Amino acid sequence: MKAIISNLAPDPEALLSEDQAARFLGLTARFLQKHRQLGDGPAFVRISCRCIRYRRTDLKAWSESRLKTSTAA
């Protein structure tokens, strides 16, 4: 049974902590904080005033929206 469970894909709707989200994206938690404040970071869920969570699907969508094929503007 354990082998079957470990082969399942992670839940894309699961809520990740700020540190987990930063690791998932290869960024720092401070980067996420800054861009959350600027309004141009990934979508997030505010559980409470001090508890922020991110959905894996939102992190993927945000990173894909930033794909570029050239360094030109």
Residue frames as qw, qx, qy, qz and C-alpha x, y, z in Angstrom:
[[0.000, 0.885, 0.465, 0.000, 0.00, 0.00, 0.00],
 [0.334, -0.757, 0.087, 0.555, 2.84, 2.39, 0.82],
 [0.389, -0.091, 0.583, 0.708, 4.28, 2.02, -2.71],
 [0.160, 0.646, 0.654, 0.359, 0.93, 2.92, -4.26],
 [0.182, -0.921, -0.271, 0.213, 0.58, 6.07, -2.14],
 [0.401, -0.594, 0.276, 0.640, 4.12, 7.27, -2.91],
 [0.370, 0.155, 0.652, 0.644, 3.46, 6.97, -6.67],
 [0.119, 0.832, 0.542, 0.021, 0.51, 9.39, -6.53],
 [0.319, 0.496, 0.054, 0.806, 1.14, 12.90, -7.83],
 [0.145, -0.241, -0.491, 0.825, 1.04, 15.69, -5.23],
 [0.123, 0.759, 0.630, -0.107, -2.30, 17.41, -4.85],
 [0.339, 0.380, 0.206, 0.836, -2.19, 20.54, -7.08],
 [0.293, -0.753, -0.254, -0.532, -4.73, 22.26, -4.82],
 [0.709, -0.448, -0.377, 0.392, -2.80, 21.59, -1.61],
 [0.070, -0.981, 0.043, -0.175, -1.80, 24.71, 0.27],
 [0.765, 0.139, -0.259, 0.572, 1.95, 25.29, 0.58],
 [0.410, -0.784, -0.144, 0.443, 3.61, 27.47, 3.17],
 [0.220, 0.947, -0.180, -0.148, 5.63, 30.48, 2.05],
 [0.306, -0.613, 0.702, 0.193, 8.89, 28.54, 2.50],
 [0.642, 0.151, 0.744, 0.108, 7.55, 25.53, 0.60],
 [0.520, 0.809, 0.268, -0.060, 6.33, 27.78, -2.22],
 [0.025, 0.894, -0.401, -0.197, 9.69, 29.53, -2.40],
 [0.455, -0.347, 0.797, 0.195, 11.50, 26.18, -2.62],
 [0.651, 0.455, 0.608, -0.003, 9.03, 24.98, -5.27],
 [0.436, 0.895, 0.092, -0.006, 9.83, 28.04, -7.42],
 [0.769, 0.115, -0.054, 0.627, 13.54, 28.13, -6.59],
 [0.047, 0.734, -0.014, 0.678, 13.16, 31.58, -5.02],
 [0.216, 0.027, -0.663, 0.716, 13.41, 33.02, -1.54],
 [0.148, -0.670, -0.703, 0.184, 10.54, 33.65, 0.84],
 [0.143, -0.575, -0.084, 0.801, 11.60, 37.31, 0.86],
 [0.006, 0.030, -0.601, -0.799, 11.07, 37.48, -2.93],
 [0.181, -0.500, -0.812, -0.241, 7.52, 36.19, -2.48],
 [0.223, -0.671, -0.475, 0.524, 6.88, 38.70, 0.32],
 [0.113, -0.399, 0.184, 0.891, 8.13, 41.61, -1.76],
 [0.120, -0.061, -0.673, -0.728, 6.15, 40.67, -4.87],
 [0.180, -0.575, -0.797, 0.048, 3.05, 39.93, -2.83],
 [0.149, -0.656, -0.284, 0.683, 3.25, 43.48, -1.49],
 [0.006, -0.323, 0.403, 0.856, 3.85, 44.90, -5.00],
 [0.674, 0.390, 0.323, -0.538, 0.92, 42.89, -6.35],
 [0.603, 0.567, -0.446, -0.340, 2.85, 41.12, -9.10],
 [0.139, -0.338, 0.925, -0.105, 3.61, 37.81, -7.38],
 [0.280, -0.163, -0.909, -0.263, 1.71, 34.54, -7.55],
 [0.582, -0.490, -0.220, -0.611, -1.86, 34.37, -6.26],
 [0.216, 0.149, -0.819, 0.509, -2.04, 33.49, -2.57],
 [0.546, -0.582, -0.550, -0.245, -4.48, 32.56, 0.16],
 [0.024, -0.454, 0.473, -0.755, -4.52, 34.65, 3.32],
 [0.533, -0.341, -0.771, 0.068, -5.54, 32.29, 6.12],
 [0.391, -0.822, -0.311, 0.271, -5.00, 34.99, 8.75],
 [0.098, 0.985, -0.139, -0.031, -3.02, 38.21, 8.99],
 [0.222, -0.716, 0.655, 0.097, 0.19, 36.22, 9.58],
 [0.615, -0.029, 0.784, 0.079, -0.57, 33.01, 7.69],
 [0.487, 0.595, -0.304, -0.562, -0.11, 33.03, 3.90],
 [0.678, -0.015, 0.726, 0.111, -0.45, 29.92, 1.73],
 [0.315, 0.501, -0.488, -0.642, 0.02, 29.23, -1.98],
 [0.889, 0.210, 0.356, -0.196, -1.62, 26.64, -4.21],
 [0.555, -0.215, 0.632, 0.496, 0.74, 24.64, -6.43],
 [0.460, 0.601, 0.579, 0.303, -1.51, 25.35, -9.45],
 [0.043, 0.992, 0.103, -0.065, -1.23, 29.11, -8.86],
 [0.430, -0.676, 0.440, 0.406, 2.55, 28.89, -8.55],
 [0.562, 0.108, 0.679, 0.460, 2.79, 26.99, -11.84],
 [0.317, 0.814, 0.455, 0.175, 0.44, 29.42, -13.60],
 [0.142, -0.961, 0.086, 0.221, 2.42, 32.43, -12.34],
 [0.477, -0.478, 0.566, 0.472, 5.77, 30.98, -13.40],
 [0.513, 0.346, 0.677, 0.398, 4.38, 30.03, -16.83],
 [0.190, 0.931, 0.313, 0.001, 2.98, 33.55, -17.27],
 [0.223, -0.879, 0.288, 0.308, 6.54, 34.87, -16.91],
 [0.765, 0.046, 0.496, 0.409, 8.00, 32.72, -19.69],
 [0.225, 0.847, -0.184, -0.446, 9.91, 34.72, -22.29],
 [0.887, 0.289, 0.253, 0.256, 11.52, 33.77, -25.58],
 [0.503, 0.576, -0.038, 0.643, 13.71, 36.85, -25.85],
 [0.436, -0.375, -0.369, 0.730, 15.45, 39.32, -23.57],
 [0.002, -0.248, -0.236, -0.939, 13.87, 42.18, -25.53],
 [0.307, 0.146, 0.487, -0.805, 10.94, 43.87, -23.86]]
